[in-house]
């Protein structure tokens, strides 16, 4: 029997099913709305893990995008220093830290 490059897919699919994360239980509520009975299904308040990339600052409600003009040379030197640092830091994180320190100084 010849093996092809897709033979392992079935094993991977079986493995994924056996290691599946259990879904939270669903609760069914029955309520009377006028003359009709309505059945609604809601999930319990168990947070399920998200798939894919984590949310970034753009979609995080704790951050806001702003625009500021700074000198070209200042920007270049700042980016060089951030890149060369042992602990890599984003430009926006640096600006946030500096503004927070400035606000606390008053």
C-alpha positions in Angstrom: 0.0 0.0 0.0 1.5 3.3 -1.1 1.5 6.1 1.4 0.9 9.6 0.3 1.4 12.9 2.0 -2.2 13.1 3.2 -2.3 9.8 5.1 -1.6 11.5 8.5 -4.5 13.9 8.3 -7.0 11.3 9.6 -4.8 10.7 12.6 -4.5 14.4 13.3 -8.3 14.9 13.1 -8.9 11.9 15.4 -6.3 13.3 17.9 -8.0 16.8 17.8 -11.4 15.3 18.6 -10.1 13.3 21.5 -8.4 16.4 23.0 -11.3 18.8 22.5 -12.1 21.4 25.1 -15.4 20.6 26.7 -18.0 23.2 25.9 -19.9 24.9 28.7 -23.4 23.6 29.5 -26.3 25.3 27.9 -29.3 26.4 30.0 -32.7 26.4 28.5 -35.3 28.9 29.9 -39.0 28.7 29.0 -41.0 31.9 29.5 -44.4 32.9 28.4 -44.5 35.9 26.0 -48.2 36.8 25.5 -49.9 33.7 24.4 -46.7 31.9 23.1 -44.1 30.0 25.0 -40.6 31.1 24.1 -37.6 28.8 24.6 -34.2 30.5 24.9 -30.9 28.9 25.2 -27.9 30.6 26.9 -24.5 29.5 27.7 -23.3 29.6 31.3 -20.8 32.2 32.2 -17.7 30.0 31.6 -15.2 31.8 29.4 -14.0 29.6 26.6 -10.5 30.1 25.2 -10.2 32.1 22.0 -8.5 30.8 19.0 -6.2 32.8 16.8 -4.1 35.8 17.6 -4.6 37.7 20.8 -6.4 41.0 20.6 -4.1 44.0 19.9 -4.2 47.6 21.2 -6.4 48.7 18.3 -9.3 46.5 19.5 -8.6 46.9 23.2 -10.9 49.4 24.8 -8.2 50.5 27.3 -6.2 52.1 24.5 -6.9 55.0 22.2 -5.1 55.8 18.9 -3.7 59.3 18.8 -1.5 61.3 16.4 1.4 63.4 17.4 4.1 65.2 15.4 7.7 64.8 16.6 11.0 65.6 15.0 12.3 63.2 12.4 15.7 62.9 14.1 14.1 62.4 17.5 11.9 59.6 16.1 14.9 57.9 14.4 17.1 58.0 17.5 14.3 56.7 19.6 13.5 53.8 17.3 17.3 52.9 17.2 17.5 53.0 21.0 14.4 50.9 21.4 15.6 48.3 18.9 19.0 48.0 20.5 17.7 47.7 24.1 17.8 44.2 25.7 14.2 44.5 26.7 12.3 45.3 23.4 9.6 47.9 24.0 7.1 49.3 21.6 7.2 53.0 20.7 3.6 53.4 22.0 4.5 51.8 25.3 7.4 54.3 25.8 5.1 57.2 25.0 2.4 55.9 27.4 5.0 55.5 30.2 6.5 59.0 29.7 3.0 60.6 29.6 2.0 58.7 32.8 5.1 59.9 34.6 4.5 63.5 33.4 0.9 63.3 34.8 2.0 62.0 38.1 4.7 64.7 38.5 2.0 67.4 39.0 
